């Protein structure tokens, strides 16, 4: 919201609100997490039959791949496929 203020007011409000700029790595982590959250939401919509999200899901998946982060690759390979399972199904899967 600070960025919506006129430039002349930003420093005053930033100081008043004690807002520290985020380090670049923290910004990237937040952006990746937001992208991953959107991707999971698109997949949930597709599972309910809403095909309007198919293109958005493909584009978002490509963006996640383009980040080239080992943690994102691991999450995609390990957790995305089980994202739509119920708790009972997850428990059964890990008991076997």
C-alpha positions in Angstrom: 0.0 0.0 0.0 2.9 2.3 0.6 3.7 2.1 -3.1 0.3 3.6 -3.8 1.2 6.9 -2.0 2.9 9.8 -3.8 6.7 9.4 -3.7 7.0 12.4 -1.4 5.0 10.7 1.3 6.4 7.2 1.1 9.5 7.7 3.4 7.4 9.4 6.1 4.8 6.6 6.2 7.4 3.9 5.9 9.3 5.3 8.9 6.0 5.8 10.8 4.9 2.2 10.2 8.4 0.9 10.7 8.4 -1.0 7.5 11.7 -2.5 6.5 12.3 -3.5 2.9 12.4 -7.2 2.4 15.6 -8.8 1.3 15.6 -10.1 -2.3 15.7 -13.7 -1.2 12.7 -13.3 1.0 10.8 -11.6 -1.8 11.6 -14.5 -4.1 10.5 -17.1 -1.5 7.2 -15.3 -1.1 6.7 -15.0 -4.9 7.4 -18.7 -5.4 5.1 -19.7 -2.5 2.3 -17.5 -4.0 2.8 -19.1 -7.4 2.7 -22.6 -5.9 -0.4 -21.7 -4.0 -2.1 -20.5 -7.2 -1.0 -23.7 -9.0 -2.6 -25.9 -6.4 -5.8 -23.8 -6.5 -5.9 -24.2 -10.3 -5.5 -28.0 -10.0 -8.4 -28.1 -7.4 -10.6 -26.1 -9.8 -9.7 -28.5 -12.7 -10.6 -31.5 -10.5 -14.0 -30.1 -9.9 -14.5 -30.0 -13.7 -13.7 -26.3 -14.2 -11.7 -26.5 -17.4 -11.3 -22.7 -17.6 -8.2 -23.1 -15.3 -6.3 -25.6 -17.5 -4.3 -22.9 -19.4 -3.6 -21.0 -16.2 -2.4 -24.2 -14.5 0.0 -25.0 -17.4 1.4 -21.5 -17.5 1.9 -21.5 -13.7 3.5 -24.9 -13.7 6.0 -23.7 -16.3 6.7 -20.7 -14.2 7.4 -22.9 -11.3 9.8 -25.1 -13.4 11.5 -21.9 -14.7 12.4 -20.9 -11.1 14.8 -23.9 -11.2 14.7 -24.2 -7.4 15.4 -27.7 -5.9 12.9 -27.1 -3.2 10.1 -26.4 -5.7 11.1 -29.4 -7.8 11.0 -31.6 -4.7 7.6 -30.2 -3.7 6.1 -30.7 -7.1 7.4 -34.3 -7.4 6.6 -35.3 -3.8 3.4 -33.5 -2.7 1.4 -32.1 -5.7 0.1 -35.5 -6.7 -1.3 -36.2 -3.3 -2.7 -32.8 -2.8 -6.3 -33.9 -3.7 -6.3 -36.9 -1.4 -8.4 -37.1 1.7 -6.7 -37.4 5.1 -7.8 -41.1 5.3 -6.3 -41.8 1.8 -3.1 -40.1 2.9 -2.9 -42.2 6.1 -3.6 -45.4 4.2 -0.9 -44.5 1.6 1.7 -44.1 4.3 0.7 -47.2 6.2 1.5 -49.4 3.2 
